[in-house]
């Protein structure tokens, strides 16, 4: 069975890699398998984790007992039926005549996300970032390395200049324009570094697949 | 009716999520717990909707004998295989040694990992065509990418092995990632946060309605 699994995995890996030559039936077959399996994977995972785990177990709690044998089963939460009803309304999207009713659960999702993001993003992406940028250059006993001091100044200047660049309510001229220009330099460095980092992560995935083909499958790498 | 109720739902749910942060007491804490549970359930149904829609489109393609309908059959079969196996295995479907785990390990993982791995070639070819040191900004971008890529592999340190440790390519790449890159990322993150806050407010107050689509 393990032998078959290795050959199957190699067949699928090579099928996807074959796209580098050109679009071909082997690649299309592997792609179709990937699409179907991905949909099936999330279909099952979300059923057991959310629909069964949250709704079903919440409405019909599993019997539980403590060490002394006393029942400690949780109280059923019938409010979860509202969530299930909204979920079923979401599926009405598949029925053309009453598809509009799926706007209700969609509105719920959009409202929840907006409410959560309003607070969470403001806290994590705004307040915490400002807090992390404006830091003392020296510790309590003036114990700081030149590396850290210069680095902190670079971060503070770069963040400020980058924000100035994103401020479009004032024309980018004079000192303001100069600061915005410095901001562009920092943004370019960021994009370049992020690009390099992304390429390297993809490369490491590619090395992993080559390692599988040449090592696990063909046994050429011990 | 078709627009007013969704707007009301969006407003109430959004306001409750904001209020529960500032007033974590009854009734807002209770409502927050309900809404969070409902959110998980509705999100699961939303993914189900996507999967079922994929099946609907695939079946239509097969019945109408559209071009490449054979691949639609493969999509349907793969979906059914994963779904039937996952449901048949019960709650422990992810345990090691189950058929679901076997499919995940030997079919799903090779496919997804290779799919992302071949992106390396496309990114490299796109950058070869797009990256030109036309001006100072473009040169900065090119240089940062080059230094980070070379600094992340042993070759970088081999090439600069004669230099002091703090000036070798791996150290330079780390410095770029830790300081100038952090500065740029922070500026972008703060900008995104401000945009998200204003968009969220517009949605909650019913000014932004594009998510409801057209019609009545």
Interface residues (C-beta under 8 A of the other chain):
Chain A: X5 X6 X8 X9 X10 X12 X13 X16 X17 X19 X20 X28 X29 X30 X31 X32 X33 X34 X35 X36 X37 X38 X39 X40 X41 X42 X43 X44 X45 X46 X47 X48 X49 X50 X51 X52 X54 X55 X58 X77 X79 X80 X82 X83 X84 X86 X87 X88 X90 X91 X93 X94 X100 X102 X103 X104 X105 X106 X107 X108 X109 X110 X111 X112 X114 X115 X116 X117 X118 X119 X121 X122 X124 X125 X126 X129 X130 X132 X133 X147 X150 X151 X154 X155 X156 X157 X158 X159 X161 X162 X163 X165 X166 X183 X184 X185 X186 X187 X188 X189 X190 X191 X192 X193 X194 X195 X196 X197 X198 X199 X200 X202 X203 X205 X206 X208 X209 X212
Chain B: X2 X3 X5 X6 X7 X9 X10 X11 X12 X13 X14 X15 X16 X17 X18 X21 X34 X35 X37 X38 X39 X40 X41 X42 X43 X44 X45 X46 X47 X48 X49 X50 X51 X52 X53 X54 X55 X56 X68 X71 X72 X74 X75 X76 X77 X78 X79 X80 X81 X82 X83 X86 X87 X91 X93 X94 X100 X102 X103 X104 X105 X106 X107 X108 X109 X110 X111 X112 X113 X114 X115 X116 X117 X118 X119 X120 X121 X123 X124 X127 X136 X137 X138 X140 X141 X142 X143 X144 X145 X146 X147 X148 X149 X152 X153 X166 X173 X175 X176 X177 X178 X179 X180 X181 X182 X183 X184 X185 X186 X187 X188 X189 X190 X191 X192 X193 X194 X196 X197 X199 X200 X201 X203 X204 X211 X212 X213 X215
